Amino acid sequence: MKLGFIGLGDMGQAIVPRLLAAGHQVAGWNRTKEKAEPLFKLGMGWADSPKQLAAGSEFVFTMVTNSDAVRSIAFGENGILSGLPKGSIYLDMSTIDPDASREVGAAFFKAGLTMMDAPISGTTLTIGKGNASVMVGGDKAAFERVQPVLLAIGPKVTYIGAQGLAVQLKVALNMTLVIEVIGFCEGVALAEKGGVPREVAVDAMLKSVVASPVLAYRAPLILEGHISDATYGDVNLQQKDMLLALDLGRKMGVPVPLGAAANEMLNACRGLGLAEHDFVTVYEVYRRLGGMSK
């Protein structure tokens, strides 16, 4: 298949090699072309604009930071909408406001084109290991067309329902993930302050009923000296998703008190200058609040 991929940050750098390895022809576009250099060495092509990329692709993917970036790439001068051929499909993998996703989808539908939301659950680590999952919202027949390509990214590809529902689920999932990891940090800090060695507490919890995939790769980061060594999602990125969840809760009248409390701990990370670290750095906040050495 001829594929286009827009957004060659950390996640794009992890996804594109899997598409290439599956035998697809992939062309890319990014605001900063230099970021694409490692992918050129793997055989990825290049387009000079999202419009040009879309014009030569059967499926076009975007993986960008927020709703404004999606709108700009989709609707801007030389955007995807102006170049996507009839019969091709645009899939946005970004985690954005579901209403914004529906807005973009409606504009493509009005133009006789297909847009789907296809957010990915996973980090660069899980994508690299082939363990990521993709959730898809939109036209069911379009999903069946694109599913074989998505299986090259990860083995778990799930059709969620109408356009916008997949990203709505992704926002809820990310809120749950943040709550889980912060709860883990709280528990380890409590055990450590009570006299349990940190490495013992981490090991025991990973062998207990609270263990989960996200803790398996994030928990080791809280061991001495490791928090800043790897970033699967820094505080700023995770808080962006938490704010989406809190806004959804407000708009829909659904209480999200645990999400609100978790977001306050991310605020504390920012206040202590830890925003660029993986958000598991919240463990350091608990240690400082608990009177343990920095």
C-alpha positions in Angstrom: 0.0 0.0 0.0 1.0 3.6 -0.5 0.9 5.3 2.8 1.5 8.8 4.0 2.5 9.7 7.6 2.5 13.2 9.1 4.1 13.8 12.5 7.6 12.3 12.8 8.2 12.8 16.5 8.9 10.0 18.9 5.7 8.1 18.1 6.0 8.5 14.4 9.6 7.4 14.6 8.4 4.2 16.2 5.4 3.5 13.9 6.8 4.2 10.5 9.6 1.5 10.7 6.9 -1.1 11.4 4.9 0.0 8.3 8.1 -0.1 6.2 9.0 -3.5 7.6 5.6 -4.8 6.6 6.3 -4.0 3.0 4.3 -0.8 2.6 5.6 2.3 0.7 5.7 5.1 3.2 6.2 8.8 2.5 6.4 11.3 5.3 6.0 15.0 6.2 6.9 16.9 9.3 7.3 20.6 10.0 11.0 19.9 10.8 12.4 17.8 8.0 15.6 17.0 10.0 13.5 14.7 12.3 12.9 12.5 9.3 16.5 11.7 8.7 16.6 8.3 10.5 13.5 7.2 8.6 15.0 8.2 5.2 17.7 5.6 5.9 15.0 3.0 6.3 13.5 3.8 3.0 10.8 6.4 3.8 10.1 8.9 1.1 9.2 12.6 1.5 6.5 15.0 0.4 6.8 18.8 0.4 3.3 19.3 2.0 0.4 17.4 3.5 -1.5 18.0 0.3 1.2 16.4 -1.8 1.5 13.6 0.6 -2.2 12.9 0.6 -2.4 13.1 -3.2 -0.1 10.1 -3.5 -1.4 8.0 -0.7 -4.1 5.4 -0.2 -4.1 5.9 3.5 -2.8 9.0 5.3 -2.0 9.0 9.0 -1.4 11.9 11.4 0.2 11.8 14.8 0.4 15.3 16.2 0.2 17.1 19.5 -3.3 18.6 19.8 -6.6 19.6 18.1 -5.2 22.8 16.6 -2.4 20.9 14.9 -4.8 18.4 13.4 -7.0 21.3 12.1 -4.0 23.0 10.6 -2.7 19.9 8.8 -6.2 18.9 7.6 -7.6 22.3 6.6 -4.7 24.6 6.1 -3.2 25.8 2.9 -1.8 22.7 1.1 -3.6 20.6 3.8 -4.8 17.0 3.6 -8.4 17.9 2.6 -7.2 19.7 -0.5 -5.2 16.7 -1.7 -6.8 13.5 -0.6 -8.2 11.5 -3.6 -11.7 10.0 -3.5 -11.5 6.5 -2.1 -8.4 7.2 0.1 -8.7 7.3 3.8 -7.4 9.8 6.4 -6.7 8.4 9.9 -5.8 10.6 12.8 -3.9 8.8 15.5 -3.5 11.8 17.8 -5.1 12.1 21.2 -7.3 15.2 20.9 -10.7 16.6 21.9 -13.3 14.1 20.6 -15.5 17.1 19.5 -12.6 18.4 17.4 -12.2 15.0 15.9 -15.8 14.9 14.9 -15.6 18.4 13.5 -12.7 17.4 11.2 -14.5 14.2 10.3 -17.7 16.1 9.4 -15.7 18.4 7.0 -14.2 15.4 5.2 -17.6 13.7 5.0 -19.1 16.9 3.5 -16.4 16.8 0.8 -17.2 13.2 0.0 -14.0 11.9 1.8 -13.4 9.6 4.7 -11.7 10.5 7.9 -11.4 8.2 10.9 -10.0 8.5 14.4 -7.5 5.8 15.2 -5.6 6.6 18.4 -2.9 4.2 19.6 -2.5 2.9 23.1 1.1 2.3 23.8 4.5 4.0 24.1 7.5 3.9 21.8 8.6 0.8 23.8 5.4 -1.1 23.4 5.2 -0.2 19.7 8.7 -1.3 19.1 7.9 -4.7 20.7 4.8 -5.1 18.7 2.5 -4.9 21.6 0.6 -1.6 20.9 -3.2 -1.5 20.4 -5.1 0.7 18.0 -8.7 1.8 18.5 -10.7 3.0 15.5 -13.8 5.1 15.0 -15.7 5.8 11.8 -17.1 4.0 8.8 -17.1 0.2 9.4 -16.4 -0.6 5.7 -13.4 1.8 5.8 -12.2 0.1 9.0 -12.2 -3.3 7.2 -10.1 -1.8 4.4 -7.5 -0.3 6.7 -7.4 -3.0 9.4 -4.6 -5.1 7.7 -2.3 -2.0 7.6 -3.1 -1.2 11.3 -2.1 -4.8 12.2 1.4 -3.9 11.1 1.5 -1.3 13.9 0.2 -3.6 16.6 -1.7 -6.9 17.0 -4.7 -5.5 18.8 -6.9 -3.4 16.4 -10.4 -2.8 17.7 -13.4 -1.1 16.0 -15.0 1.1 18.6 -17.9 2.6 16.7 -18.9 5.9 15.1 -16.3 8.5 14.3 -15.0 10.3 17.4 -15.7 7.4 19.8 -12.2 5.9 19.5 -10.5 9.1 20.6 -13.1 9.5 23.4 -12.2 6.1 24.7 -8.5 6.9 24.4 -9.0 10.0 26.6 -10.7 7.9 29.2 -8.0 5.2 28.9 -5.2 7.7 29.4 -6.9 9.2 32.4 -7.1 5.7 33.9 -3.5 5.0 33.1 -2.3 8.2 34.9 -4.5 7.4 37.9 -3.0 3.9 38.1 0.6 5.0 37.8 0.2 7.8 40.4 -1.5 5.4 42.7 1.4 3.0 42.4 3.9 5.8 43.2 1.8 6.7 46.2 1.9 3.2 47.5 5.6 2.7 47.0 6.3 6.0 48.7 4.2 4.9 51.7 6.0 1.6 51.9 9.4 3.2 51.6 8.7 5.8 54.3 7.6 2.9 56.6 11.0 1.2 56.2 10.6 -1.1 53.1 13.5 -0.7 50.7 12.3 1.0 47.5 13.6 -1.8 45.2 11.9 -4.4 47.4 8.6 -2.5 47.3 8.7 -2.2 43.5 9.6 -5.8 43.0 6.9 -7.1 45.3 4.2 -4.9 43.8 5.1 -6.0 40.3 4.6 -9.6 41.5 1.3 -8.8 43.1 -2.3 -8.4 41.9 -1.8 -4.7 41.2 0.7 -5.5 38.4 -0.1 -4.3 34.9 1.7 -3.8 31.6 2.1 0.0 32.2 3.6 -0.6 35.6 5.9 -3.3 34.2 7.8 -0.8 32.1 7.3 2.4 34.1 7.9 1.1 37.7 11.6 0.4 37.2 12.1 4.1 36.4 11.4 5.1 40.0 14.5 3.3 41.1 17.4 5.5 42.1 18.7 7.6 39.1 16.3 6.2 36.5 13.5 8.7 36.4 15.1 11.1 34.0 16.8 8.4 31.9 13.7 7.4 29.8 10.6 9.2 28.9 7.5 7.4 27.6 5.3 10.4 28.2 6.5 13.4 30.1 4.4 15.4 32.6 3.3 18.0 30.0 2.1 15.4 27.6 0.2 13.4 30.1 -1.4 16.6 31.6 -2.6 17.6 28.2 -4.6 14.3 28.1 -5.7 14.7 31.7 -7.2 18.1 30.9 -9.0 16.6 28.0 -10.6 14.1 30.4 -11.5 16.7 32.9 -13.1 18.8 30.2 -15.1 15.8 28.9 -16.3 15.1 32.5 -17.4 18.7 32.8 -19.2 18.7 29.5 -21.0 15.4 30.0 -21.7 15.7 33.7 -19.6 12.7 34.7 -17.7 13.1 37.9 -13.9 12.3 37.6 -12.6 13.1 41.1 -9.7 10.6 40.9 -8.7 12.2 37.6 -8.8 15.7 39.2 -6.6 14.5 42.1 -4.1 12.9 39.8 -4.0 16.1 37.8 -3.1 18.0 40.9 -0.1 15.8 41.4 1.0 16.6 37.9 0.7 20.3 38.8 3.0 19.6 41.7 5.5 18.0 39.3 5.4 21.1 37.2 5.9 23.3 40.3 9.0 21.4 41.3 10.5 21.8 37.8 10.0 18.1 36.8 7.7 18.7 33.8 10.2 17.3 31.3 10.6 14.0 33.1 8.4 11.0 32.5 5.3 11.5 34.6 6.3 8.7 37.0 8.5 11.4 38.5 5.4 12.1 40.6 7.1 9.5 42.9 9.7 12.2 43.7 6.9 14.6 44.7 5.5 12.0 47.1 9.0 11.5 48.6 9.5 15.2 49.1 6.1 15.7 50.6 6.7 12.7 52.9 9.9 14.2 54.2 12.2 11.8 52.5 15.5 13.0 51.1 15.5 14.6 47.6 
